[in-house]
Amino acid sequence: MFSGFFQPEDFRYPLKEVNLELVAEGLRTYMADPNYFKTMDPETAAKIRAAVNRSPHLKKVIQFNSLAAGGLIGAGSGNQDEDNQ
């Protein structure tokens, strides 16, 4: 029966890489829409936040719910018809 969701095995990932791919997809989903991810799987979201915050390298690169991201999203939303651009 078709569930509508593809798994790494469907793309012939080697079994030893399946878990890494699932983690990568979880991170991608969380970073794309943190509220959705926290709603759908709050325990995994908490584990991802804890793992990122524990890592001295990742916590400098990945920031969840930062104010900077909101500023960047709004930066390009001005009126594009003005001549002063």
N, CA, C and O atoms as CSV, one atom per row, in Angstrom:
chain,resi,resn,atom,element,x,y,z
A,1,MET,N,N,0.840,-1.186,0.000
A,1,MET,CA,C,0.000,0.000,0.000
A,1,MET,C,C,0.879,1.241,0.000
A,1,MET,O,O,1.864,1.304,0.736
A,2,PHE,N,N,0.530,2.228,-0.819
A,2,PHE,CA,C,1.310,3.456,-0.957
A,2,PHE,C,C,0.939,4.428,0.148
A,2,PHE,O,O,-0.227,4.795,0.301
A,3,SER,N,N,1.938,4.844,0.920
A,3,SER,CA,C,1.674,5.748,2.046
A,3,SER,C,C,1.854,7.212,1.660
A,3,SER,O,O,1.442,8.101,2.406
A,4,GLY,N,N,2.463,7.475,0.506
A,4,GLY,CA,C,2.711,8.852,0.109
A,4,GLY,C,C,4.049,9.377,0.580
A,4,GLY,O,O,4.448,10.474,0.187
A,5,PHE,N,N,4.744,8.639,1.398
A,5,PHE,CA,C,6.047,9.052,1.901
A,5,PHE,C,C,7.107,8.070,1.436
A,5,PHE,O,O,6.942,6.855,1.541
A,6,PHE,N,N,8.187,8.614,0.927
A,6,PHE,CA,C,9.301,7.772,0.499
A,6,PHE,C,C,10.312,7.661,1.619
A,6,PHE,O,O,10.509,8.603,2.386
A,7,GLN,N,N,10.932,6.540,1.709
A,7,GLN,CA,C,11.969,6.278,2.700
A,7,GLN,C,C,13.318,6.157,1.981
A,7,GLN,O,O,13.344,5.917,0.774
A,8,PRO,N,N,14.437,6.317,2.697
A,8,PRO,CA,C,15.746,6.190,2.051
A,8,PRO,C,C,15.922,4.867,1.294
A,8,PRO,O,O,16.587,4.813,0.260
A,9,GLU,N,N,15.325,3.823,1.821
A,9,GLU,CA,C,15.448,2.514,1.157
A,9,GLU,C,C,14.819,2.544,-0.239
A,9,GLU,O,O,15.263,1.826,-1.135
A,10,ASP,N,N,13.791,3.370,-0.424
A,10,ASP,CA,C,13.154,3.491,-1.732
A,10,ASP,C,C,14.106,4.062,-2.780
A,10,ASP,O,O,13.925,3.852,-3.980
A,11,PHE,N,N,15.121,4.785,-2.313
A,11,PHE,CA,C,16.118,5.369,-3.204
A,11,PHE,C,C,17.423,4.575,-3.203
A,11,PHE,O,O,18.463,5.058,-3.651
A,12,ARG,N,N,17.342,3.350,-2.692
A,12,ARG,CA,C,18.461,2.396,-2.665
A,12,ARG,C,C,19.659,2.868,-1.840
A,12,ARG,O,O,20.810,2.600,-2.185
A,13,TYR,N,N,19.371,3.568,-0.755
A,13,TYR,CA,C,20.448,3.898,0.169
A,13,TYR,C,C,20.945,2.607,0.804
A,13,TYR,O,O,20.142,1.729,1.119
A,14,PRO,N,N,22.257,2.474,0.999
A,14,PRO,CA,C,22.755,1.305,1.730
A,14,PRO,C,C,22.210,1.320,3.158
A,14,PRO,O,O,22.033,2.388,3.745
A,15,LEU,N,N,21.947,0.151,3.711
A,15,LEU,CA,C,21.367,0.072,5.059
A,15,LEU,C,C,22.169,0.837,6.094
A,15,LEU,O,O,21.592,1.397,7.026
A,16,LYS,N,N,23.493,0.876,5.951
A,16,LYS,CA,C,24.312,1.575,6.946
A,16,LYS,C,C,24.151,3.097,6.871
A,16,LYS,O,O,24.569,3.799,7.791
A,17,GLU,N,N,23.551,3.621,5.792
A,17,GLU,CA,C,23.363,5.065,5.639
A,17,GLU,C,C,21.922,5.519,5.878
A,17,GLU,O,O,21.645,6.718,5.869
A,18,VAL,N,N,21.016,4.588,6.089
A,18,VAL,CA,C,19.596,4.926,6.237
A,18,VAL,C,C,19.375,5.847,7.436
A,18,VAL,O,O,18.693,6.863,7.299
A,19,ASN,N,N,19.923,5.527,8.594
A,19,ASN,CA,C,19.715,6.361,9.784
A,19,ASN,C,C,20.301,7.754,9.610
A,19,ASN,O,O,19.696,8.737,10.038
A,20,LEU,N,N,21.474,7.850,8.985
A,20,LEU,CA,C,22.067,9.166,8.746
A,20,LEU,C,C,21.187,10.010,7.831
A,20,LEU,O,O,21.035,11.213,8.047
A,21,GLU,N,N,20.609,9.384,6.814
A,21,GLU,CA,C,19.725,10.107,5.906
A,21,GLU,C,C,18.452,10.558,6.617
A,21,GLU,O,O,17.963,11.660,6.370
A,22,LEU,N,N,17.916,9.723,7.491
A,22,LEU,CA,C,16.730,10.113,8.249
A,22,LEU,C,C,17.028,11.292,9.173
A,22,LEU,O,O,16.198,12.187,9.325
A,23,VAL,N,N,18.204,11.294,9.785
A,23,VAL,CA,C,18.599,12.413,10.645
A,23,VAL,C,C,18.748,13.679,9.798
A,23,VAL,O,O,18.281,14.748,10.190
A,24,ALA,N,N,19.392,13.558,8.650
A,24,ALA,CA,C,19.565,14.718,7.767
A,24,ALA,C,C,18.211,15.273,7.323
A,24,ALA,O,O,18.027,16.489,7.292
A,25,GLU,N,N,17.279,14.414,6.984
A,25,GLU,CA,C,15.947,14.857,6.563
A,25,GLU,C,C,15.197,15.498,7.726
A,25,GLU,O,O,14.459,16.465,7.534
A,26,GLY,N,N,15.381,14.966,8.920
A,26,GLY,CA,C,14.772,15.584,10.098
A,26,GLY,C,C,15.307,16.984,10.338
A,26,GLY,O,O,14.537,17.904,10.614
A,27,LEU,N,N,16.622,17.157,10.235
A,27,LEU,CA,C,17.224,18.483,10.397
A,27,LEU,C,C,16.727,19.443,9.323
A,27,LEU,O,O,16.424,20.602,9.608
A,28,ARG,N,N,16.645,18.955,8.087
A,28,ARG,CA,C,16.173,19.804,6.998
A,28,ARG,C,C,14.740,20.258,7.262
A,28,ARG,O,O,14.411,21.431,7.085
A,29,THR,N,N,13.898,19.333,7.684
A,29,THR,CA,C,12.504,19.662,7.966
A,29,THR,C,C,12.401,20.641,9.125
A,29,THR,O,O,11.630,21.599,9.070
A,30,TYR,N,N,13.176,20.402,10.169
A,30,TYR,CA,C,13.149,21.286,11.338
A,30,TYR,C,C,13.580,22.692,10.946
A,30,TYR,O,O,12.942,23.667,11.343
A,31,MET,N,N,14.653,22.808,10.172
A,31,MET,CA,C,15.154,24.126,9.803
A,31,MET,C,C,14.203,24.837,8.841
A,31,MET,O,O,14.126,26.065,8.848
A,32,ALA,N,N,13.487,24.087,8.020
A,32,ALA,CA,C,12.553,24.697,7.077
A,32,ALA,C,C,11.294,25.208,7.776
A,32,ALA,O,O,10.769,26.262,7.416
A,33,ASP,N,N,10.815,24.475,8.763
A,33,ASP,CA,C,9.583,24.861,9.454
A,33,ASP,C,C,9.597,24.315,10.879
A,33,ASP,O,O,8.995,23.278,11.157
A,34,PRO,N,N,10.291,25.019,11.786
A,34,PRO,CA,C,10.429,24.525,13.157
A,34,PRO,C,C,9.104,24.299,13.869
A,34,PRO,O,O,8.965,23.326,14.610
A,35,ASN,N,N,8.134,25.173,13.659
A,35,ASN,CA,C,6.852,25.014,14.354
A,35,ASN,C,C,6.139,23.744,13.922
A,35,ASN,O,O,5.568,23.041,14.756
A,36,TYR,N,N,6.163,23.442,12.636
A,36,TYR,CA,C,5.554,22.212,12.136
A,36,TYR,C,C,6.234,21.003,12.766
A,36,TYR,O,O,5.572,20.084,13.248
A,37,PHE,N,N,7.569,21.016,12.755
A,37,PHE,CA,C,8.316,19.873,13.274
A,37,PHE,C,C,8.045,19.681,14.765
A,37,PHE,O,O,7.856,18.555,15.225
A,38,LYS,N,N,8.026,20.794,15.523
A,38,LYS,CA,C,7.767,20.702,16.963
A,38,LYS,C,C,6.359,20.201,17.250
A,38,LYS,O,O,6.131,19.520,18.250
A,39,THR,N,N,5.421,20.535,16.379
A,39,THR,CA,C,4.047,20.060,16.554
A,39,THR,C,C,3.945,18.569,16.243
A,39,THR,O,O,3.299,17.818,16.973
A,40,MET,N,N,4.585,18.149,15.159
A,40,MET,CA,C,4.476,16.766,14.705
A,40,MET,C,C,5.287,15.794,15.559
A,40,MET,O,O,4.861,14.661,15.787
A,41,ASP,N,N,6.448,16.232,16.030
A,41,ASP,CA,C,7.306,15.333,16.800
A,41,ASP,C,C,8.123,16.127,17.829
A,41,ASP,O,O,9.320,16.339,17.639
A,42,PRO,N,N,7.480,16.562,18.909
A,42,PRO,CA,C,8.161,17.418,19.889
A,42,PRO,C,C,9.356,16.755,20.576
A,42,PRO,O,O,10.329,17.430,20.913
A,43,GLU,N,N,9.288,15.441,20.785
A,43,GLU,CA,C,10.410,14.766,21.445
A,43,GLU,C,C,11.656,14.775,20.562
A,43,GLU,O,O,12.758,15.025,21.051
A,44,THR,N,N,11.492,14.507,19.274
A,44,THR,CA,C,12.632,14.536,18.362
A,44,THR,C,C,13.150,15.962,18.208
A,44,THR,O,O,14.361,16.171,18.139
A,45,ALA,N,N,12.259,16.936,18.155
A,45,ALA,CA,C,12.676,18.337,18.065
A,45,ALA,C,C,13.545,18.713,19.261
A,45,ALA,O,O,14.560,19.392,19.104
A,46,ALA,N,N,13.155,18.278,20.439
A,46,ALA,CA,C,13.944,18.569,21.643
A,46,ALA,C,C,15.305,17.891,21.577
A,46,ALA,O,O,16.310,18.470,21.991
A,47,LYS,N,N,15.342,16.667,21.061
A,47,LYS,CA,C,16.623,15.959,20.932
A,47,LYS,C,C,17.535,16.647,19.927
A,47,LYS,O,O,18.743,16.736,20.146
A,48,ILE,N,N,16.967,17.136,18.828
A,48,ILE,CA,C,17.773,17.852,17.827
A,48,ILE,C,C,18.334,19.129,18.429
A,48,ILE,O,O,19.521,19.418,18.274
A,49,ARG,N,N,17.487,19.906,19.122
A,49,ARG,CA,C,17.968,21.143,19.760
A,49,ARG,C,C,19.076,20.849,20.754
A,49,ARG,O,O,20.083,21.556,20.789
A,50,ALA,N,N,18.898,19.811,21.564
A,50,ALA,CA,C,19.908,19.464,22.572
A,50,ALA,C,C,21.221,19.064,21.910
A,50,ALA,O,O,22.292,19.471,22.362
A,51,ALA,N,N,21.149,18.269,20.839
A,51,ALA,CA,C,22.366,17.820,20.159
A,51,ALA,C,C,23.093,18.994,19.512
A,51,ALA,O,O,24.318,19.085,19.587
A,52,VAL,N,N,22.347,19.887,18.881
A,52,VAL,CA,C,22.973,21.051,18.245
A,52,VAL,C,C,23.582,21.959,19.311
A,52,VAL,O,O,24.705,22.436,19.142
A,53,ASN,N,N,22.873,22.201,20.387
A,53,ASN,CA,C,23.383,23.097,21.432
A,53,ASN,C,C,24.581,22.523,22.173
A,53,ASN,O,O,25.388,23.281,22.712
A,54,ARG,N,N,24.714,21.202,22.211
A,54,ARG,CA,C,25.879,20.572,22.860
A,54,ARG,C,C,27.133,20.647,21.998
A,54,ARG,O,O,28.247,20.631,22.520
A,55,SER,N,N,26.961,20.728,20.698
A,55,SER,CA,C,28.102,20.705,19.785
A,55,SER,C,C,28.729,22.085,19.650
A,55,SER,O,O,28.049,23.033,19.258
A,56,PRO,N,N,30.021,22.215,19.970
A,56,PRO,CA,C,30.654,23.533,19.856
A,56,PRO,C,C,30.706,24.031,18.411
A,56,PRO,O,O,30.772,25.238,18.179
A,57,HIS,N,N,30.678,23.121,17.445
A,57,HIS,CA,C,30.732,23.524,16.041
A,57,HIS,C,C,29.338,23.836,15.500
A,57,HIS,O,O,29.141,24.862,14.848
A,58,LEU,N,N,28.376,22.962,15.763
A,58,LEU,CA,C,27.037,23.149,15.217
A,58,LEU,C,C,26.315,24.348,15.814
A,58,LEU,O,O,25.588,25.043,15.105
A,59,LYS,N,N,26.502,24.601,17.099
A,59,LYS,CA,C,25.751,25.694,17.719
A,59,LYS,C,C,26.166,27.057,17.176
A,59,LYS,O,O,25.434,28.033,17.344
A,60,LYS,N,N,27.334,27.142,16.525
A,60,LYS,CA,C,27.754,28.393,15.895
A,60,LYS,C,C,27.138,28.553,14.509
A,60,LYS,O,O,27.032,29.667,13.997
A,61,VAL,N,N,26.732,27.444,13.908
A,61,VAL,CA,C,26.236,27.467,12.528
A,61,VAL,C,C,24.722,27.375,12.456
A,61,VAL,O,O,24.097,28.069,11.654
A,62,ILE,N,N,24.123,26.524,13.287
A,62,ILE,CA,C,22.681,26.300,13.261
A,62,ILE,C,C,22.050,26.987,14.456
A,62,ILE,O,O,22.391,26.697,15.604
A,63,GLN,N,N,21.134,27.894,14.182
A,63,GLN,CA,C,20.422,28.578,15.256
A,63,GLN,C,C,18.937,28.453,14.990
A,63,GLN,O,O,18.455,28.905,13.952
A,64,PHE,N,N,18.211,27.856,15.897
A,64,PHE,CA,C,16.784,27.681,15.757
A,64,PHE,C,C,16.063,28.889,16.334
A,64,PHE,O,O,16.430,29.393,17.395
A,65,ASN,N,N,15.039,29.347,15.634
A,65,ASN,CA,C,14.185,30.451,16.088
A,65,ASN,C,C,14.968,31.724,16.385
A,65,ASN,O,O,14.692,32.414,17.367
A,66,SER,N,N,15.940,32.032,15.539
A,66,SER,CA,C,16.732,33.236,15.785
A,66,SER,C,C,16.012,34.461,15.240
A,66,SER,O,O,15.241,34.358,14.286
A,67,LEU,N,N,16.258,35.606,15.834
A,67,LEU,CA,C,15.682,36.856,15.348
A,67,LEU,C,C,16.292,37.247,14.017
A,67,LEU,O,O,15.633,37.907,13.213
A,68,ALA,N,N,17.523,36.861,13.764
A,68,ALA,CA,C,18.178,37.193,12.499
A,68,ALA,C,C,17.438,36.579,11.321
A,68,ALA,O,O,17.308,37.214,10.275
A,69,ALA,N,N,16.963,35.380,11.472
A,69,ALA,CA,C,16.238,34.733,10.376
A,69,ALA,C,C,14.974,35.504,10.049
A,69,ALA,O,O,14.642,35.661,8.874
A,70,GLY,N,N,14.269,35.983,11.040
A,70,GLY,CA,C,13.068,36.765,10.795
A,70,GLY,C,C,13.389,38.066,10.084
A,70,GLY,O,O,12.629,38.514,9.225
A,71,GLY,N,N,14.511,38.673,10.438
A,71,GLY,CA,C,14.929,39.891,9.764
A,71,GLY,C,C,15.290,39.652,8.317
A,71,GLY,O,O,14.990,40.481,7.457
A,72,LEU,N,N,15.923,38.543,8.035
A,72,LEU,CA,C,16.289,38.232,6.657
A,72,LEU,C,C,15.058,37.952,5.816
A,72,LEU,O,O,15.012,38.325,4.644
A,73,ILE,N,N,14.078,37.314,6.385
A,73,ILE,CA,C,12.864,37.011,5.636
A,73,ILE,C,C,12.152,38.313,5.261
A,73,ILE,O,O,11.664,38.448,4.139
A,74,GLY,N,N,12.089,39.255,6.173
A,74,GLY,CA,C,11.409,40.508,5.893
A,74,GLY,C,C,12.218,41.477,5.058
A,74,GLY,O,O,11.661,42.448,4.545
A,75,ALA,N,N,13.515,41.249,4.902
A,75,ALA,CA,C,14.380,42.183,4.191
A,75,ALA,C,C,13.997,42.334,2.733
A,75,ALA,O,O,14.134,43.424,2.179
A,76,GLY,N,N,13.533,41.303,2.108
A,76,GLY,CA,C,13.198,41.383,0.697
A,76,GLY,C,C,11.736,41.612,0.421
A,76,GLY,O,O,11.296,41.439,-0.716
A,77,SER,N,N,10.971,41.993,1.410
A,77,SER,CA,C,9.528,42.094,1.224
A,77,SER,C,C,9.050,43.503,0.911
A,77,SER,O,O,7.845,43.749,0.870
A,78,GLY,N,N,9.976,44.434,0.688
A,78,GLY,CA,C,9.567,45.797,0.390
A,78,GLY,C,C,8.963,45.918,-0.992
A,78,GLY,O,O,8.925,44.951,-1.752
A,79,ASN,N,N,8.492,47.109,-1.314
A,79,ASN,CA,C,7.881,47.374,-2.611
A,79,ASN,C,C,8.954,47.361,-3.688
A,79,ASN,O,O,9.891,48.158,-3.638
A,80,GLN,N,N,8.830,46.478,-4.647
A,80,GLN,CA,C,9.834,46.328,-5.699
A,80,GLN,C,C,9.581,47.280,-6.858
A,80,GLN,O,O,10.377,47.315,-7.797
A,81,ASP,N,N,8.495,48.059,-6.826
A,81,ASP,CA,C,8.159,48.972,-7.926
A,81,ASP,C,C,8.800,50.341,-7.781
A,81,ASP,O,O,8.737,51.149,-8.707
A,82,GLU,N,N,9.408,50.615,-6.655
A,82,GLU,CA,C,10.001,51.930,-6.429
A,82,GLU,C,C,11.248,52.097,-7.281
A,82,GLU,O,O,11.957,51.124,-7.539
A,83,ASP,N,N,11.527,53.335,-7.727
A,83,ASP,CA,C,12.673,53.620,-8.580
A,83,ASP,C,C,13.988,53.720,-7.821
A,83,ASP,O,O,15.052,53.715,-8.439
A,84,ASN,N,N,13.940,53.811,-6.500
A,84,ASN,CA,C,15.156,54.041,-5.719
A,84,ASN,C,C,15.905,52.761,-5.378
A,84,ASN,O,O,16.728,52.755,-4.462
A,85,GLN,N,N,15.641,51.708,-6.078
A,85,GLN,CA,C,16.315,50.432,-5.751
A,85,GLN,C,C,17.456,50.179,-6.681
A,85,GLN,O,O,18.136,49.161,-6.561
